[in-house]
Amino acid sequence: MNYLLDLFRTILSDLSVPENSANHISIFACLLVLALVSYLAQWITRIALAKIVHQFVQKTKTQWDDFLVQRKVFSALAHLSSALIIYYASGFSDSELVNKLLYGFSRIYFIGIFTFFTIRIGNAGNDIYQTTPYAINRPIKGYIQLFQILIFCIAIIFVISVLIDKTPLYLLGGLGAIAAVLLLVFKDTILSLVASIQLSANKMLKPGDWIAMPSHNADGTVIDISLNTVKVQNWDKTITTIPTYALVSESFNNWIGMEESGGRRIKRSVNLDMRSVRFCDKATLEKLSHFYLLKDYLEEREKEIKAFNKNLKIEDGDVYNGRRQTNLGIFRRYLENYLRQHPMIHQELTFLVRHLQPSEKGLPLEFYVFSKDQNWAKYEAIQADIMDHILAILPEFGLRVFQNPSGYDISDYISQPNGTSKK
């Protein structure tokens, strides 16, 4: 560079350019040449590295080098050639200011190269970790992002130390005075870091889990867990972003327990009109005995009731004192048997058919079972099929579903002579 500077000065001197102006023009021209040479060196190094690395990656069978290429880790190293050229050329001028600026710029350039290289290494490391079986239960993206933030903060400290021409220790010593400000600025980051550790350590959440958090309108699958946010893809394909610390400070439902249990809960009830509940006469029992799900039950139940009444010397025609079967009790057993033989109902998990508290809306008959298929669409189809069957079979037992009168019911009642509905 000194030879080039003297050459420019000689040329400008031959052109009768004043010495002071010739000196400034020569320095400026040398800086342009230096910038051009640095760019060319960086471009050639990047092309050469890309070719060498590409050949190396093709020969290896591991995936980690593929992730390094995808994250452009080696592209950051390509800048070292231009940084070295600027560093060694920083003393070419007799101007102390120019030399100082070039020297400071080269140091900042080195800091930037190291910073971006480290950040890209971290991203590639996370990609490599995602290929391991541990990544399913223990994501480390939040820790990597924290590490990257620390590297970035250290880089800023070194850049400031270069600009003010002080050692980094000088700046680190003054950090204690602004610790409160830093805590305020990085409050969310600190809270998120603690939350990330708790979520990971307690295995509360991982990518792929189905969670529901009504306070943030989130109901779907976790697709990403980072240091500050958790992204949830809802069932309508929208994306909800939740602060990481909110998952610790607030409550949310994780459906992973349901998925691991092998079943999905079905909890439905039908409100029955209590006026349709009655004792069964012989004709009704004869009719219901043709149901293959009830035949054995009715025979055993009738024998038990007759033996009980006979023991108490109660005659068969005594309606008030003897035990008798009801259409509701028989239907409840029918529903149990129907669900027991249903191929999509899990028989080893909780299985209930019960009455709930009667109210002004009738007597709720609830079935509490688990389906074998956890897929949302198929799960809903199973529920719908069961409800269809219940509503269709109820009249065969002489039972009615409770339903508030609709406009059609009222108009039908009014249209009949003497206000008597045809139904």
Number of C-alpha atoms within 10 A of each C-alpha: 17 13 9 15 20 14 13 19 21 16 13 18 15 9 10 10 15 10 12 9 13 19 22 13 17 22 23 14 15 19 20 12 14 18 15 13 15 20 16 14 20 22 17 14 19 20 14 13 16 17 12 11 17 14 11 11 17 11 9 11 9 10 12 17 19 19 19 22 17 14 20 17 21 18 22 19 17 21 21 20 19 23 22 17 17 22 19 13 18 22 17 18 19 12 12 12 10 17 17 14 13 20 19 18 19 21 19 21 20 17 18 18 18 17 20 19 18 18 20 23 20 21 20 22 18 20 20 17 18 16 12 9 9 11 17 15 15 18 22 20 22 22 17 19 19 18 15 20 14 12 17 18 13 16 17 16 18 19 20 16 18 17 13 8 10 12 13 15 12 11 14 12 9 10 13 11 9 9 11 11 12 12 12 11 11 12 12 16 20 17 17 24 21 15 22 29 15 16 19 16 12 10 11 15 24 22 18 16 19 23 20 19 17 11 10 13 14 23 22 24 22 22 15 16 22 20 25 21 20 22 20 28 20 18 11 8 10 11 18 17 17 18 20 25 23 17 20 17 9 9 12 17 12 19 15 15 13 14 15 9 12 14 24 23 19 18 13 15 17 17 19 21 17 19 11 16 17 16 15 19 12 9 9 15 20 13 11 21 16 10 12 11 17 19 16 11 15 19 12 10 15 15 11 13 16 17 13 14 18 13 9 11 10 17 12 14 8 11 11 8 12 17 17 19 16 17 22 21 14 19 20 18 16 19 19 18 15 15 20 15 11 14 10 16 21 20 17 9 16 11 18 14 18 13 15 13 8 13 10 8 14 18 21 21 18 18 20 14 23 25 23 20 18 17 13 10 9 14 19 14 12 19 15 12 10 16 15 11 12 15 13 10 14 16 12 13 20 15 20 17 18 18 11 8 8 9 9 9 13 12 11 15 16 13 13 12 9 8 11 11 14 9 7
